[in-house]
Amino acid sequence: MDDHISGVPKPSHRETILEHGLRVVHAHGFANASVRDIVQAAGVPQGSFTNHFESKEAFGLEIINLYHANGAELLRATLRNDSLAPLERLAAYIDAGKNRLNEDGMRNGSLFGNFTAEASVHSEPIRSRLIQIFAELTGGVAYCLRAAVNAGELPREFDVEEVAAFVVSALQGAYLLAKAYRSPEPVERFSRILFSAILR
């Protein structure tokens, strides 16, 4: 029996558009990735985009959330993983982020950094969402550094909140330079200085 006649809904193209659209936007930038590029990559009719997303801005927010969700497991496995030594977690987090970006030869950088540079000026909802995400990332780093203080890996007077904010902002800058140079060296340099001069 025909699925439509039987009352079984046709599969949605929404997830397909998000999955492929994330790759297109990450590779080409939000402004340069047209709706036509996105639906062609997803292999769906152009009308499917407007059926699922009321605007390109709404779509942008969705892929930011998807990228963030994909990285949430990394935070759980590293910064918030209480089975590992705290500073070991932080090193693992930085290395995993570097390796993730190196999958495309450092060409695409961090989606969060890209959106911050490109779209946050023109879209208040996107800017607000990025601020929320950076706050979550800072919270994860602060959790890890606080654990390091409690474990005696860092001194009691260590300014956890201030250094956590520095780590997130400096790491985003390192990602941006890594994209420009197409080399992991800016991230590796940041990591070396962080552990040798700030967290010693």
N, C-alpha and C positions, 0 to 999 in steps of 0.2 A: 504494500500500500504506500502511496506517496506520503512522504513525511509531512508535507504541508497540509494535505487532506486529513491526515491522522491527528493533526493538532500538535505534532512535535515541532518546535520552533527550529528554523534554519540556524546553523551555527553563525555566531556574530563575527564580523570582521574586526571588531574593536581591538582585541588583543593582538591580532596580526599587524594592524596598523601601528599600534604602540611599539611593538617589538622591533619592527623594521624601521619605523619612523625615528626611534631612539638612535639607531645606528646611523641613519642618514643625517640627522641633526648633529650628532656627535662628530661626524666626519666633515661636514660642510658648514656648520654653523646654523643657528636658528633662522637668521634673515635669508641666508642663501639657499636654505632647503625649502623649496616650494611644495605646496600641497600636491602638485602633479608628481614631483620627485618621490614624495612619501608614498603615495598610492601605487606608483609604478614599482617601487621597491617591494611593497607589500603584495603586489599582484592582485589588487582589488579595484573595482570601479571607483572613479573619482567621487561619485555621489555618496559612497560609503563613508567618506571622511566627514561630510556635513551631517550625515545621519547620526554620527557618534560624538562629534565635537562641535560645540556651538561657535567656536572661533579657533584660530591658530594659537592664540594666547592660552585658551583652555587646554588645547593639545599640549602646549609647552609645559604647562603646570603638571599635566599627567605624566609626561616623560621624565620630568624632574623627580616626581614622586616614585616612578618606577626605578630610576637610577639609584635613588636613595634607598628604596626597599632592597635592591640587589646588594647594596653595601652594608645593610643592617646586620647581615650574618657575619660579615667581617668584624664589625664592632663587637659582636657577642663572642666571637672566637678569639679575639685579641684583647682589646682594651678592657672589656668587662668579664674576661675569663679568669675567675678567681683561682683556678687550678694552676695558673702560671705565675711565676715571679713578676711583680708589677713592671719593672723596667724592661724585662724580657717581652712582655705584652706590647709595650709601646714600640719597641724595635720591630717586632713582628708586624704590627699595624703599618708602620712606615714602609717596611720591605714589601708587604703585600700590596699596598697602594702603588708603589713604584713598579712592581711586576705587572699589575693590572694595566697600568698606562703603557708599559713596554710591549704589550701584546700587539699594538699597532705601530711599533717603532717610535713611540712618543709623539706621533703626529697629531693626535686628537686632544691630548691634555685631559683635564678634569671637566666634566660636563658642568659642574657647579661653577667653576672658575670661568668657563666660556660664557655661561648665561649671565654671570655677574658683570663681565666686561661688555657683553653685547646687548642684553635685553633688559637689564634691571633699570636702565635710564628711561625706557619707554613703557614699562609695564610695572605698575605698583603691586599687583598681585604676585608677579614673579619675584620682584625684589623682596616682598614680605616673606614669601615662602623660603627663599634662599637664606634670609636672616634666621628663620626658625631652624633650618637644617644646620647652619653653621653653629647655632647655639647647641643643638643636639650633639654635634661632633665635639664641640668644646666641653660639653658635659661628660662625654665619654673619656676624653683625655684627662679631665679633672678627676674623674673617678679613679683612673689608673694611677695618677700622681698621688692622690690621697692615700691609696693603698701602699704606694711606695714609701710615703712618710710613715704610715703605721707599721710597715715592715722594717723600718730602720734603714731603708735604701736611700732616703733623703732626709735632711735635717728637719726637726720639728717646726722650725720657723719658715720653712720653704713656702713661698707664695704660690699655692696650687692654682688658684683661679687665674692669676695674671699670666703664669707660664703656660697654662692650658690654652688661653686665648692666643698667646704668642705662637704656640706650636701650630695651631690651626691656620692662622694667617700666614705664617712663614712657609708652611707646607704648601698652601695654595699658590704662593709666589714661586716656590720651587717647581711646582707642577707647570706653571706658566712658562718659566724659563726652560724647563725640560722640553716643552712643546716647541719653543723657538729654536733651541739648539738641536732638537731631536736626539737628545742624549739623556740618560738617567743621572748624569753627574751632578746637576743642581740639587736633586733630591738626596743623593749620596753625601754631598758636601753639607747640606743642612743636617743630616743625621749625624755625621761626624762631629760637627760643632755642638749640636744639641747634647750629645752624650759625653763629649770631652770637656766642654766648657760650662754648660748650664746645669747638667744633671749629675755632675761628678760628685 
